[in-house]
């Protein structure tokens, strides 16, 4: 599915993904209006929500209610490269969540396709067309 990117004004850069529109903007500090997440925030959010869908599917498959489960994600940057060097996802489960599933829940979250893509070499091709 092709993704179409367009520029609606200011520092906004939006994308059409199928029938959906993803809106981005830069923070005020970076010259934008701060009306939408920055693209990197969407990237980080895709990691967290991807892990979340695998956690939700794990629970659904075992008929475990997931409405009281939340995930938080923290990360840090390498000060030299300015790139991510650590991502930590914490799955917060209610006290009555079966402890026997803890390691399996961690494994399920680790199946996230976005995360798996980060561990593989991906060829990028960037070109200009007229």
Secondary structure by P-SEA (a helix, b strand, c coil): cbbbbbbccccbbbbbcccbbbbbbbccccccccccccaaaaaaaaaaaaaaaaaaaaaaaaccccccbbbbbbbccccccccccbbbbbbbbcccccccaaaaaaaaaaccaaaaaaabbbbbbbbccc
